[in-house]
Structures are given as C-alpha cells and as structure tokens.
C-alpha cells in the first residue's frame, strides 16, 4: 500500500491475515485491492462461542460454534483491529445449523462493525438455509441488517418491511464471500464478487460518525467458519 497506509500481518487458523489503514474509502474500496486481517495468533476474544482453528472445505479457517447458554443478543469473535469507522470488511464465511439446533435456526453468520462495549453494534448477516427455500418469503429473508441494542431484526422487519433484508443465493455450509463497504451513514453488502450490492443500508442506526471494533458475528444454533478476513480503514 502507498501513502500513509500501515499493514500488519499475522496468522489465524493457519491463514495469512492482514490489517490495513488507508486515508480514503475510495482507495480501500478499489477493485482487486488485497486486504486481510492483522491478527496475531491468539489475539481474538470469543464471546458466547467456542472457537478452534481448523481446515474446512479447502480453506484454513476459524470454526465458531454458538453456545446456547450465552447471555445477551450477540455471539461475537472480537478482532484485534484499530477502531473502525469508514472502510471495507471482507471475508469468506460459512454457516449452518448445529446438530442440536431448533427448527428456527438458519445458520446465522455475518460480520459486525463499529462495535462498542460488545453490546452496541451494527451487523449484516446471512441466513443460509433461506437461500434456496421453497417458500419465497423465506428466500426474501436471506440477508439481514441489524443494529443492537435498539434495532433487532424483529423491530426492523415490523417497522420497515423489506428495507433491511433481501434475497441472495445461499447454501448452508458453503463458503460465501462477503464484502461490506461502510462510509458515513451507509453500508453496502457485496456477495460472491458481485459488482452491484446485494443490500444497501442508508441509515446506519448508530450514526455516521460512530466508530468501534470489528467482530465476527454468529447467531444462535449456528456452526460457523471464517477464512481470509480482511479489514481496511
């Protein structure tokens, strides 16, 4: 990287990861820019999940299994990154219901950003079992934006139907590439290399100036995998 960008490299789950800092979103969002996460081995903190490094479907990965006894709304793996405001987060992610999950489990898996005190956050996540459901309404709920603690999915769906969720082709347990570009009050989700966003959130609920940590997000009843996580800001 050029200019005032700073990059650190380390290893998580055996995969090379980088954290980068750049001065403008226009730079970090450029097509083909190589990013990763700058995590040191062991420099993650799991909240409500059990984690292990593993190989999964040809990738070195971090496995995260939701603990059903976990309190609070969110199960997170906190990343060792600088405070994140505007920038790009990308990763290969996979989610599927655990063997003991109830019938409402969807393999919830995603990324959280601008995390403050572990309870205040923005997140975009996938519901992989909805991607190819025979019920069209379920398909329309394949992708979800949330803003905790005050805007869980139930409130957003009730107050603004279809505005904060949408369809994308998904399969449980399959690797899916996601990229979230955040600038001011807006976040855009790109899935599997698409040039056009799958979801546009224009009014991030914690405001345009919010900053905080980045985390891997895991929902209840989920077995998740993460690989090649990248954060650029």
C-alpha positions in Angstrom: 0.0 0.0 0.0 1.1 3.6 -0.6 0.8 6.9 1.2 0.1 6.6 5.0 -1.3 3.1 4.8 0.0 0.7 7.5 -0.2 -3.0 7.3 0.4 -5.8 9.9 0.5 -9.5 9.0 -0.2 -12.5 11.3 -1.8 -15.9 11.3 -5.2 -17.1 12.5 -6.3 -20.7 11.8 -3.1 -21.1 9.7 -4.3 -18.5 7.2 -2.3 -15.4 6.4 -4.3 -12.3 7.5 -3.6 -8.5 7.3 -5.0 -5.3 8.8 -4.6 -2.2 6.7 -5.2 1.5 7.3 -5.7 4.0 4.4 -6.8 7.6 4.2 -9.8 7.3 1.9 -12.6 4.8 1.3 -12.3 5.4 -2.4 -8.8 3.9 -2.2 -9.7 0.9 0.1 -12.8 0.0 -2.0 -10.9 -0.2 -5.2 -11.5 -3.5 -7.1 -8.8 -6.0 -6.7 -7.2 -4.5 -3.6 -5.6 -7.2 -1.5 -6.5 -7.0 2.2 -6.5 -9.3 5.1 -6.7 -9.0 8.9 -3.8 -8.1 11.2 -4.5 -10.6 13.9 -1.8 -12.2 16.0 -2.3 -15.9 16.9 -4.5 -15.9 20.0 -5.3 -12.2 19.7 -9.0 -12.8 19.4 -11.7 -12.8 22.1 -14.7 -15.1 21.9 -18.0 -14.1 23.4 -20.7 -16.7 23.5 -18.9 -19.0 21.1 -16.4 -21.8 21.2 -13.6 -21.4 18.7 -11.0 -23.6 17.1 -8.6 -23.4 14.2 -9.3 -26.0 11.5 -9.3 -26.8 7.8 -12.7 -26.6 6.2 -13.6 -27.2 2.6 -10.1 -26.5 1.3 -9.5 -23.4 3.4 -7.7 -22.8 6.7 -10.4 -21.4 8.9 -11.6 -20.4 12.3 -14.6 -22.5 13.5 -17.0 -20.8 15.8 -19.8 -22.8 17.5 -22.6 -20.8 19.2 -23.0 -21.5 22.9 -26.7 -21.8 23.7 -26.3 -20.6 27.2 -24.7 -17.3 26.2 -26.4 -14.2 27.6 -27.1 -11.1 25.5 -28.2 -10.6 21.9 -24.9 -11.3 20.2 -22.3 -14.0 19.9 -19.0 -12.5 18.7 -15.4 -13.1 18.0 -13.8 -9.8 18.6 -10.9 -9.0 16.2 -7.7 -7.2 17.2 -8.1 -4.2 14.8 -7.9 -0.4 15.2 -11.1 1.4 15.8 -13.2 1.1 12.6 -15.4 3.9 11.3 -15.3 4.0 7.5 -13.7 1.3 5.4 -14.1 -2.2 4.0 -14.6 -5.5 5.7 -14.4 -8.7 3.7 -14.3 -12.4 4.5 -15.2 -15.9 3.4 -17.9 -17.1 5.7 -20.0 -20.3 6.1 -22.9 -21.0 8.4 -25.2 -24.0 9.1 -27.4 -25.0 11.9 -25.8 -27.2 14.6 -26.9 -30.8 15.0 -28.8 -29.8 18.2 -30.3 -26.5 16.8 -34.1 -26.0 16.9 -36.3 -25.6 13.8 -35.9 -21.8 13.7 -32.1 -22.0 13.3 -31.0 -20.7 9.9 -27.2 -21.0 10.1 -26.9 -17.3 11.0 -23.4 -15.9 10.2 -22.0 -12.5 9.4 -19.8 -9.5 10.3 -20.3 -6.8 13.0 -18.7 -3.4 12.9 -18.5 -0.2 14.9 -18.8 -2.4 18.0 -18.8 -0.6 21.3 -18.8 -2.3 24.7 -19.7 -5.6 23.0 -23.5 -4.7 23.1 -23.7 -1.7 20.8 -23.1 -2.6 17.1 -24.1 -2.6 13.5 -24.1 -6.0 11.7 -25.0 -7.6 8.5 -25.5 -11.4 8.4 -26.8 -14.3 6.3 -29.4 -16.9 6.8 -28.0 -19.6 4.6 -30.9 -22.1 4.9 -33.2 -19.4 3.5 -31.3 -19.0 0.3 -32.9 -21.9 -1.6 -36.0 -22.4 0.4 -39.2 -23.4 -1.4 -41.0 -20.6 0.4 -40.4 -17.3 -1.4 -41.0 -15.3 1.7 -38.2 -17.2 3.4 -35.9 -16.5 0.5 -36.6 -12.8 0.9 -35.1 -13.1 4.4 -31.7 -14.5 3.3 -29.7 -11.3 4.2 -30.3 -9.1 7.3 -29.0 -5.8 8.7 -29.4 -5.2 12.5 -28.3 -2.5 14.9 -28.2 -3.6 18.5 -29.4 -3.0 21.1 -32.3 -0.9 19.9 -32.9 -2.2 16.4 -33.0 -6.0 16.3 -34.3 -7.8 13.2 -37.9 -8.1 14.6 -38.3 -4.4 15.0 -36.8 -3.5 11.7 -39.0 -6.1 9.9 -42.1 -4.8 11.6 -41.4 -1.0 11.2 -39.8 -1.2 7.7 -40.7 -4.4 5.9 -38.2 -5.4 3.2 -35.9 -2.4 3.8 -33.2 -4.1 5.8 -33.3 -7.6 4.4 -33.3 -9.2 1.0 -32.6 -12.3 -1.1 -29.3 -13.7 -2.3 -28.5 -17.3 -3.4 -27.0 -19.2 -0.4 -26.5 -22.7 0.8 -25.8 -23.9 4.4 -22.3 -24.9 5.0 -21.0 -23.5 1.7 -18.2 -20.8 1.6 -19.7 -17.4 0.6 -17.6 -14.3 0.1 -18.9 -11.1 1.6 -17.6 -7.6 1.4 -19.1 -4.7 3.4 -18.2 -1.2 2.4 -19.0 1.4 5.1 -19.0 5.2 4.6 -20.7 7.6 7.0 -24.3 6.5 7.4 -24.2 3.9 4.7 -23.2 0.3 4.4 -23.2 -1.8 1.2 -23.0 -5.6 1.1 -21.5 -7.4 -1.9 -21.8 -11.1 -2.1 -19.6 -13.6 -4.1 -17.8 -10.9 -6.1 -20.9 -9.2 -7.4 -20.3 -5.7 -8.8 -23.6 -4.5 -7.6 -24.6 -4.5 -3.9 -27.0 -7.1 -2.6 -28.1 -4.8 0.2 -27.8 -1.1 0.8 -28.4 0.3 4.3 -28.5 4.1 4.0 -29.3 5.0 7.6 -26.9 3.1 10.0 -28.7 3.5 13.3 -25.7 4.5 15.4 -24.9 7.4 13.1 -22.4 8.4 10.5 -19.6 9.2 13.0 -19.7 6.0 15.0 -16.5 4.0 15.5 -15.7 0.8 17.2 -14.3 -2.7 16.9 -14.9 -5.3 14.1 -16.1 -8.7 15.0 -17.2 -12.0 13.5 -20.9 -12.4 14.2 -22.6 -15.8 14.9 -26.3 -16.4 15.6 -27.9 -19.0 17.9 -27.8 -22.6 16.9 -25.0 -22.0 14.4 -21.8 -23.7 13.4 -19.8 -21.1 11.5 -16.5 -20.9 9.7 -14.4 -17.8 8.7 -11.4 -17.5 6.5 -9.3 -14.7 4.9 -11.0 -12.0 7.0 -9.9 -8.5 5.8 -10.3 -5.1 7.4 -9.3 -1.9 5.7 -9.9 1.6 7.1 
